[in-house]
């Protein structure tokens, strides 16, 4: 499936330096399976977010030009234009989000608030239903499970997931908390030692932009490097069916 990733990357944006009469290829999306199609667009969108991170922080790169030069001879003009449109829209949305959050491109945010590491949703009757735990998180270490309903923190009742998040963030990293949990109809008290997390003023997890910049640069460079000889690879692999 790595080839699909490279195709997605290569279709991201047209390079203005290309000759106007350079020929297109025959690759389009009509012969992709459902899983291939989903992977294709998901990967394309992730690359657009990475480009948005670099653009937000004023980091120039030649990903779009290199990727397009490497793949243009394999794809149809319609496929290229469709992918360009999706890529541009996703990048615009990501850039707007970074601006709205006033993401700073310098400095790693300080992790000064409590963190438990769960995915949750509103529980019927009140409280927060655990949908899953983050690997190696405080919640996972305390054996909190999907399906548990958390109804109180240190004896204080919570009515909704947002209230649980607020109470946890108000505590210091390393604090020990007691959670009232209902599991399979049984009431439990679970002790959790909180981890540390950085949050923005609006309660969103703070972005570590220096790390995002570095990882985005590495990923985009790797994709551009490998997509440079895409057409020759395409004709000698299982993906050749899409190049006919």
C-alpha positions in Angstrom: 0.0 0.0 0.0 3.0 2.3 0.1 2.6 3.0 -3.6 -0.9 4.3 -3.0 0.5 6.7 -0.4 3.0 8.0 -3.0 0.3 8.3 -5.7 -1.7 10.4 -3.2 1.2 12.6 -2.4 2.1 13.1 -6.1 -1.4 14.1 -7.0 -1.3 16.8 -4.3 -0.5 19.9 -6.4 0.6 20.9 -9.9 4.1 22.3 -10.4 4.0 25.6 -12.3 7.4 24.9 -13.9 6.0 21.9 -15.9 5.7 22.3 -19.7 2.2 23.0 -20.7 2.3 20.2 -23.3 3.7 17.5 -21.0 1.6 14.3 -21.5 -0.7 12.8 -18.9 -1.0 9.1 -18.1 -4.0 6.8 -17.7 -4.2 6.4 -14.0 -7.5 7.4 -12.4 -9.5 6.3 -9.4 -12.1 4.1 -11.0 -10.3 0.9 -10.5 -9.4 1.4 -6.8 -11.1 -0.9 -4.3 -13.0 0.7 -1.5 -10.2 0.3 1.0 -7.6 1.6 -1.5 -9.8 4.6 -2.3 -10.3 5.4 1.5 -6.5 5.1 2.1 -5.7 7.3 -0.9 -7.8 10.2 0.2 -7.0 9.8 3.9 -3.3 10.0 3.1 -3.7 12.9 0.7 -5.5 14.8 3.5 -2.7 14.1 6.0 -0.1 15.4 3.5 -2.2 18.6 3.1 -2.2 19.1 6.9 1.6 18.7 6.9 2.0 21.3 4.2 -0.3 23.6 6.2 2.0 23.3 9.2 5.0 24.3 7.2 3.1 27.2 5.5 1.8 28.5 8.9 5.3 28.6 10.2 6.9 30.1 7.0 8.8 26.9 6.1 9.3 26.6 2.3 9.6 23.2 0.6 9.5 21.9 -2.9 7.2 18.9 -2.2 4.4 19.9 -4.6 6.7 20.6 -7.6 8.8 17.4 -7.1 5.8 15.1 -6.5 3.9 16.4 -9.5 6.9 16.2 -11.8 7.3 12.6 -10.8 3.8 11.4 -11.3 2.2 13.6 -14.1 3.1 11.1 -16.8 1.1 8.3 -15.0 -2.1 10.1 -14.1 -5.0 11.5 -16.1 -5.5 15.3 -16.1 -8.9 14.8 -14.4 -7.4 12.8 -11.6 -4.7 15.4 -11.1 -7.2 18.2 -11.0 -9.5 16.4 -8.6 -6.7 15.6 -6.2 -5.4 19.2 -6.4 -8.8 20.5 -5.4 -9.1 18.2 -2.4 -5.6 18.9 -1.3 -6.1 22.7 -1.6 -9.3 22.6 0.4 -7.9 20.5 3.2 -4.8 22.6 3.4 -6.9 25.8 3.6 -9.0 24.3 6.4 -5.9 23.2 8.4 -4.3 26.6 8.0 -7.5 28.3 9.3 -7.5 26.0 12.3 -3.8 26.8 13.1 -4.6 30.5 12.9 -7.6 30.3 15.1 -5.7 28.4 17.7 -2.8 30.9 17.4 -0.4 28.1 17.2 3.1 29.2 18.1 5.9 27.9 15.8 8.5 28.3 18.5 8.9 26.5 21.8 7.4 23.3 23.1 4.3 24.0 25.3 4.8 23.3 29.0 2.9 20.3 30.3 1.5 21.7 33.5 -2.0 20.2 33.8 -3.3 16.8 34.8 -4.0 14.2 32.1 -5.8 10.9 32.2 -5.8 9.7 28.6 -9.2 8.5 27.7 -11.6 8.9 24.8 -15.1 9.5 26.1 -18.7 10.3 25.2 -21.8 11.3 27.2 -23.3 8.5 29.2 -27.0 7.8 29.4 -28.1 9.1 32.8 -25.0 11.3 33.2 -21.3 11.0 33.6 -18.7 10.1 31.0 -18.6 6.8 29.2 -15.1 5.5 28.3 -14.8 4.7 24.6 -11.1 3.8 24.8 -7.8 4.6 26.6 -4.6 6.0 25.1 -1.7 3.5 25.1 0.6 3.9 28.1 -1.7 6.5 29.6 -2.6 6.9 33.3 -6.0 5.4 32.5 -4.6 2.4 30.9 -2.2 1.8 33.8 -5.2 2.0 36.2 -7.0 -0.7 34.1 -9.9 1.6 33.1 -11.7 -0.1 30.3 -14.0 0.8 27.4 -17.6 0.8 28.6 -16.8 2.1 32.0 -18.9 5.1 33.1 -17.1 7.6 35.3 -19.5 9.5 37.5 -17.3 11.3 40.0 -13.8 12.6 40.6 -12.6 12.7 44.2 -16.2 12.5 45.4 -17.4 15.3 43.2 -20.2 14.3 40.7 -19.7 14.9 37.0 -22.6 15.3 34.6 -20.8 15.1 31.3 -17.4 14.5 29.6 -16.5 18.2 29.4 -16.9 18.4 33.2 -14.6 15.4 33.7 -12.0 17.0 31.4 -12.2 20.3 33.3 -11.7 18.7 36.7 -8.8 16.6 35.6 -7.1 19.6 33.9 -7.5 21.6 37.1 -5.3 19.1 39.0 -1.6 18.9 39.0 0.4 16.3 37.1 1.3 13.4 39.4 -1.8 13.9 41.6 -3.7 10.8 42.7 -7.4 10.9 42.1 -10.3 8.6 43.0 -12.8 7.9 40.2 -16.2 6.6 40.8 -16.7 4.0 38.0 -19.6 1.8 37.0 -18.6 -1.3 35.2 -21.1 -3.9 34.0 -23.6 -2.7 36.6 -21.1 -2.8 39.5 -19.8 0.3 41.3 -16.0 0.6 41.6 -13.6 3.1 42.9 -10.4 3.4 40.8 -7.3 5.2 41.8 -5.4 7.0 39.0 -2.1 8.9 39.2 -2.4 11.7 36.6 0.1 12.3 33.9 1.0 15.7 32.4 -0.4 17.4 29.3 -0.2 20.9 27.8 -3.5 22.6 27.0 -4.4 25.9 25.2 -6.5 28.4 27.0 -9.6 27.1 25.3 -9.0 23.6 26.7 -7.6 22.1 23.5 -4.5 20.0 23.6 -1.6 22.4 22.9 0.3 21.8 19.7 4.0 21.0 19.8 4.7 22.9 16.6 8.5 22.4 16.5 8.0 18.7 16.5 5.2 18.9 14.0 7.4 21.0 11.7 10.2 18.5 11.9 8.0 15.5 11.3 6.2 17.2 8.4 9.4 18.1 6.7 10.7 14.5 7.1 7.5 12.9 5.8 7.1 15.2 2.8 10.7 14.9 1.8 10.5 11.1 2.0 7.4 11.0 -0.1 8.8 13.4 -2.7 12.0 11.4 -2.9 10.2 8.1 -3.6 7.6 9.5 -5.9 10.3 10.9 -8.3 10.5 7.5 -10.1 6.8 6.6 -9.6 5.9 5.7 -13.1 8.8 3.2 -13.5 7.8 1.6 -10.2 4.2 1.5 -11.2 4.8 -0.4 -14.4 6.8 -3.1 -12.6 4.6 -3.8 -9.5 1.1 -5.0 -8.7 -0.1 -1.4 -9.2 0.6 -1.7 -13.0 -3.1 -2.5 -13.5 -3.7 1.2 -12.8 -1.1 2.4 -15.3 -2.4 0.7 -18.4 
